[in-house]
Amino acid sequence: MTTLDESSRPLAGVRVLELASGIAGSYAGKILCDAGAEVLKLEDPSGDPLRRFSATDQTLKSSEDAALFRYLNASKRGAVADFESEEGRGFARKLASTSDLVIESFGPGGLANRGLDVELLRAENPALSVISISSWGLSGPWADRPATEFTQQAICGSSLRRGLPGRNPVAEGGQLALFATGAYSAAGAFAAWLSARRTGSGQHVDVSIFETVVTVLTTFFGLRGTWMDGPMPQAAEAPSIEPARDGWVGVCTYTGQQWKDFCTLIERPDLAEDERFLHSAERFKARELLQEAIHSWSRKRTVEEIVELASLLRVPSAPVLDARGVLACDHYQERGVFVENPHGFLQPRTPYRIGNAEPHPIGRAPSLGEHTQTIRAELEGREPLRREAEGGSALPFEGLRIIDLTAFWAGPAMTGFFADLGADVIKIESIQRPDGMRFVGASGNQPLWEWSEVFHGVNSSKRSITLNLDSDAGRELLLRLLEDADILAENASARVLENFGLGFERLHAHNPRLVVLRMPAWGLDGPWRDRPGFAANIEQASGVAWVTGYEDEPMMPLASDAIGGIHAAIALMGALEVRRRTGEGQLVESSLIEPALNAAAQQLVELQAYGTLLGRDENHSPVAVPQGLYGCKPSRDPGGSEWLALSIVDDAQWQLLCRVLGEPTWAMEPALAKEAGRRAAQDRIDRELNAWCAGRTAVEAEALLLAEGLPAAAGRNAHYLLPNQQLEYRGFFQTQDHPVTGPTPYPNLPMCFSGFGAGLKSSPPPTIGQHNDEVLGGELGLTPEDLARLREKKIIGERPDF
C-alpha cells in the first residue's frame, strides 16, 4: 500500500489559481490543497475580506489575519494583483495560462470585466478549467438578484421547516451551506481536471450557492411537493435533541425499529405498541406528550449514560457538543483528528485517508501579497500549459464500474455524483433489508418503498439488483461482480463488512485494482467505531447543531449527509488517481464525522485563537445586522408564508433600508449608522422591523427591498419550491419518467459543466431489483433457471420480503 509520498497526494503537480474570496472559494481551494495541489491565492490590494472576519466579533490587530482565514488558507501561497490596471490583469492572465484550474467568485460578468474572459483564458491554455462560484449561478433571471445564504434558505423552504410551534422558524447556523458550496466546487474542479486530461479541453464549471442550498438543506421536499398536496409544516423531530442531567443529547429514529428500540431505552414499551408513532409525522403531532415521557427519563441521566445505553440498543445517539466538547472528545483524540496549524491552534485534519498515507504537515497561511515577487520571478520564461489529451469521453467517469452497497443518503449521494458523470453504478440491496431511505419521508402512495423523495433524490442514473449477503450464494455473486469492478462503496457501521468476511485484505487479493471506499459514521477505529450514526448525530457531535436553533435549545440543520457524501466523492477521485499512478487498489476511509468537523471548524479555531465560544442566537448573524425572519400579513399563496427573510450586510445597505422604511426617527439615530451600534440594538431593530412587516405581505415587502438592491426574500414552503424560474432556467431539475411515480423532477448537481450538455441524468432511480435479470443474467451469465432458484431462496427479488 502507498505511504507518505507524492503518490499519496493525488493532485500533486496540479496548479490552482484561486481568485475567489469568502468561505466557499477559500474552502474549495483548501480541499484541493489538502489533496496535494499547489494553490496560489491571488487577491486585490485590499485583500480577501475573510482576513478581517471573526464570527465572535473580535477586534484584530492591523497586521493580524483572522483565525478562520488562517484555517481556510493554510499551505497556500499568496500574491497581489491590481485588477483595475492592465499590468495586474496581465499578471493574472499569465498565471491562468500556466494553471490547471482557476477558482473565482466575481459573479456574473466579473471575470470579463477584469479582462479575464473565460474564452480568452482558454485560448492561451485550452486545458484550463474555470470554476465560477456565485449566488445564483452565472445565468438566469435571478443571476444579479441580491442575496445571502440566509435569504436563500428562506426561498427554498429550509428555514420555514425548522422550528418549534409558537416560535419563529430558524435558519441553519454556521454558514454551513457556504462550506458545502466550497466542497461541491472542489469536486467539480477535480472532475473537470479529469475530463480535461481525457480530452485536452477544459470546462467552465458554473457553481450556484442557491442550488447547493437546495441540495444540502431541503431534503428533497420540493420533489415530494410534486406528489403531495398541501404545505409542509414547521416541525421538529421527536425524539431529537433532548435535555440530559448535564447537557444535551441527540437521538434519531428514522426507522420503525429504531423508534421501538428507543421506547425500550426510555422504558416506555407502551409507546412502541402505538402504531401511530412508527411514523415521524405522527410523533410530531404528539410531540408534547412524547417529550413529557422522554424528558422524565432523560433528565435523570447524564449524556454519557444515555449515549452508552442507546449504543447497546443500536439507537443512533450522540452528545451535543460545543467547541470545547469537540476538542476534548476522546474519540477524536484517539483517532488523531486534530492537527497543529502553524498559527497556534488545532484544526481538523484532511477528512479522509487513502491507503496508509498520513496527512502532510500544514503550512502557514500567506500574509497579503507575501509571495508576489517570488511568483513573478517564477513566471519569467514560463510557457502556457499544453496538456496532451489521453483520449476518452468528456464525462470523467465513463468506463468506471461501481458496486454500491451504500444506503440512506450520504453514500448514495456520493455514488450519484459518479453516476451522473458517467460511471456505471450498480446499487445492491436485499429484499430482507432494502435501503432504509426507501421508507423515510415516503408520501403514503403504494408501493411505499418506491415513493421516498430522498431515495429518489440521490439514486438516479443507477441500476439496482438485490442480493442477500447473509447467504453464501449472495456473497459469491457479489465477489463475481467485484472481479472486474473498479470500486466497492459502502457506508455501514465499521464492523459490518468484516462480519460478511469481506475485509479489505480479502477483497484486495480478489481484485488487486479494486478501490474500496468505506464511509462509517465515526470512522474505522476509535471508541465510537461500532456505534450507529446518522447525519443528525454527526451534527450533534461536531458542533454543527450547537450553533443552530434558539438561544435556549439547539436544532438540527440536517446537512451533514450531503456534505459527507461530496467529501467522500473527492476522496474517491483521489484514490482513483493514486491507483492510476501506482497500479494498485486502495482502501479509502471517508467517515461522516470528519467532513462535518472541517465544515464546523470556525467555532473551534476561534475558541482557541480568542477564547470565545460561539453559540446560538436564533436568526441573528455575525455577518449581517439586522438579520432575521420577520412576520408579515398572511399570504393567500399556498406555497407562500408570512415570513420575510432580510440580511443587511454593511452600513451602505442600512442606509438603503432606512430609505425603504421611510426614514423613521428610530432608524435615523446616529449610532445605528454603524454596525456596532446596530448589533447593540438588534433586538429593538427586530421589533421595529416586525411592526413594519406586519402591514404588508412578505411578497410585497420583498419587492420593496429588492428594488433598492437589498438581500430579502419572501419565505417559501419547502413543498412549493417548484415552480421556480431560476431553477427552471438553469435546468437544475430534470424530468425523468419513473416506472412507478411517473414523470418526476430530479435535481441535478448544483453546478453546470460547459462541456457535458444539459441534464446529467441518464435514467430515473431504479425500482428495487429492477436490473436483476440484466446484470445477473445478461452480464454474469446466470440462466433463467438459476435466477428462478435464487428468487425461490429469496437471495434476489423485486419487492421487500416483509
Residue, then its C-alpha position, 0 to 999 in steps of 0.5 A: m500500500t502507498t505511504l507518505d509520498e507524492s503518490s499519496r497526494p493525488l493532485a500533486g503537480v496540479r496548479v490552482l489559481e484561486l481568485a475567489s474570496g469568502i468561505a466557499g472559494s477559500y474552502a474549495g481551494k483548501i480541499l484541493c490543497d489538502a489533496g496535494a495541489e499547489v494553490l496560489k491565492l491571488e487577491d486585490p490590494s485590499g485583500d480577501p475580506l475573510r482576513r478581517f472576519s471573526a464570527t465572535d466579533q473580535t477586534l484584530k490587530s492591523s497586521e493580524d489575519a483572522a483565525l478562520f482565514r488562517y484555517l481556510n488558507a493554510s499551505k497556500r501561497g499568496a500574491v497581489a494583483d491590481f485588477e483595475s490596471e492592465e499590468g495586474r490583469g496581465f499578471a493574472r492572465k499569465l498565471a491562468s495560462t500556466s494553471d490547471l484550474v482557476i477558482e473565482s467568485f466575481g459573479p456574473g460578468g466579473l471575470a470579463n470585466r477584469g479582462l479575464d474572459v473565460e474564452l480568452l483564458r482558454a485560448e492561451n491554455p485550452a486545458l484550463s478549467v474555470i470554476s465560477i462560484s456565485s449566488w445564483g449561478l452565472s445565468g438566469p433571471w435571478a443571476d444579479r438578484p441580491a442575496t445571502e445564504f440566509t435569504q436563500q434558505a428562506i426561498c427554498g423552504s429550509s428555514l420555514r421547516r425548522g422550528l418549534p410551534g409558537r416560535n419563529p422558524v430558524a435558519e441553519g447556523g454556521q454558514l454551513a451551506l457556504f462550506a458545502t458550496g466550497a466542497y461541491s466546487a472542489a469536486g467539480a474542479f477535480a472532475a473537470w481536471l479529469s475530463a480535461r486530461r481525457t480530452g485536452s479541453g477544459q470546462h467552465v464549471d458554473v457553481s450556484i450557492f442557491e442550488t447547493v442550498v437546495t441540495v444540502l438543506t431541503t431534503f428533497f421536499g420540493l420533489r415530494g411537493t410534486w406528489m403531495d398536496g398541501p404545505m409542509p409544516q414547521a416541525a421538529e423531530a421527536p425524539s431529537i435533541e433532548p435535555a440530559r442531567d448535564g447537557w444535551v443529547g441527540v437521538c434519531t429514529y428514522t426507522g420503525q425499529q429504531w423508534k421501538d428500540f428507543c421506547t425500550l431505552i426510555e422504558r416506555p414499551d407502551l409507546a412502541e405498541d402505538e402504531r401511530f408513532l412508527h411514523s415521524a409525522e405522527r410523533f410530531k403531532a404528539r410531540e408534547l406528550l412524547q417529550e413529557a415521557i422522554h424528558s422524565w427519563s432523560r433528565k435523570r441521566t447524564v449524556e454519557e449514560i444515555v449515549e452508552l445505553a442507546s449504543l447497546l440498543r443500536v439507537p443512533s445517539a450522540p452528545v451535543l457538543d460545543a467547541r470545547g466538547v469537540l476538542a476534548c472528545d476522546h474519540y477524536q483524540e484517539r483517532g488523531v483528528f486534530v492537527e497543529n496549524p502553524h498559527g497556534f491552534l488545532q484544526p481538523r485534519t484532511p477528512y479522509r485517508i487513502g491507503n496508509a498515507e498520513p496527512h502532510p504537515i500544514g503550512r502557514a497561511p500567506s500574509l497579503g501579497e507575501h509571495t508576489q515577487t517570488i511568483r513573478a520571478e517564477l513566471e519569467g520564461r514560463e510557457p502556457l500549459r499544453r496538456e496532451a489529451e489521453g483520449g476518452s469521453a468528456l464525462p470523467f467517469e465513463g468506463l468506471r464500474i461501481i458496486d454500491l452497497t451504500a444506503f440512506w443518503a450520504g453514500p448514495a449521494m456520493t455514488g450519484f455524483f459518479a453516476d451522473l458523470g458517467a460511471d456505471v453504478i450498480k446499487i445492491e440491496s436485499i429484499q430482507r433489508p432494502d435501503g432504509m431511505r426507501f421508507v423515510g419521508a415516503s408520501g403514503n402512495q403504494p408501493l411505499w418503498e418506491w415513493s421516498e423523495v430522498f431515495h429518489g433524490v440521490n439514486s438516479s442514473k443507477r441500476s439496482i439488483t438485490l442480493n442477500l449477503d447473509s447467504d453464501a450464494g449472495r456473497e459469491l455473486l457479489l465477489r463475481l461482480l467485484e472481479d472486474a469492478d473498479i470500486l466497492a462503496e459502502n457506508a455501514s457501521a465499521r464492523v459490518l463488512e468484516n462480519f460478511g468476511l469481506g475485509f479489505e485484505r480479502l477483497h484486495a487479493h480478489n481484485p488487486r485494482l479494486v478501490v474500496l471506499r468505506m464511509p462509517a459514521w465515526g470512522l474505522d477505529g476509535p471508541w465510537r467505531d461500532r456505534p450507529g450514526f446518522a447525519a443528525n448525530i454527526e451534527q450533534a457531535s461536531g458542533v454543527a447543531w450547537v450553533t443552530g436553533y434558539e438561544d435556549e435549545p439547539m436544532m438540527p440543520l440536517a446537512s451533514d449527509a450531503i456534505g459527507g457524501i461530496h467529501a467522500a466523492i473527492a476522496l474517491m477521485g483521489a484514490l482513483e488517481v493514486r491507483r492510476r499512478t501506482g497500479e494498485g487498489q486502495l482502501v479509502e476511509s471517508s467517515l461522516i464525522e470528519p467532513a462535518l468537523n472541517a465544515a464546523a471548524q470556525q467555532l473551534v479555531e476561534l475558541q482557541a485563537y480568542g477564547t470565545l465560544l460561539g453559540r446560538d442566537e436564533n436568526h441573528s448573524p455575525v455577518a449581517v445586522p439586522q438579520g432575521l425572519y420577520g412576520c408579515k400579513p398572511s399570504r393567500d399563496p399556498g406555497g407562500s408564508e408570512w415570513l420575510a427573510l432580510s440580511i443587511v450586510d454593511d452600513a451602505q445597505w442600512q442606509l438603503l433600508c432606512r430609505v425603504l422604511g421611510e426614514p423613521t426617527w428610530a432608524m435615523e439615530p446616529a449610532l445605528a449608522k454603524e454596525a456596532g451600534r446596530r448589533a447593540a440594538q438588534d433586538r429593538i431593530d427586530r421589533e421595529l422591523n416586525a411592526w413594519c412587516a406586519g402591514r404588508t405581505a412578505v411578497e410585497a415587502e420583498a419587492l420593496l427591498l429588492a428594488e433598492g438592491l437589498p438581500a430579502a426574500a419572501g419565505r417559501n414552503a419547502h413543498y412549493l419550491l417548484p415552480n421556480q424560474q431560476l431553477e427552471y432556467r438553469g435546468f437544475f431539475q430534470t424530468q425523468d419518467h419513473p416506472v412507478t411515480g411517473p414523470t418526476p423532477y430530479p435535481n441535478l448537481p448544483m453546478c453546470f459543466s460547459g462541456f457535458g450538455a444539459g441534464l446529467k441524468s441518464s435514467p430515473p432511480p431504479t425500482i428495487g431489483q429492477h436490473n436483476d435479470e440484466v446484470l445477473g443474467g445478461e452480464l454474469g451469465l446466470t440462466p433463467e433457471d438459476l435466477a428462478r432458484l435464487r428468487e425461490k431462496k429469496i437471495i434476489g427479488e423485486r419487492p421487500d420480503f416483509 
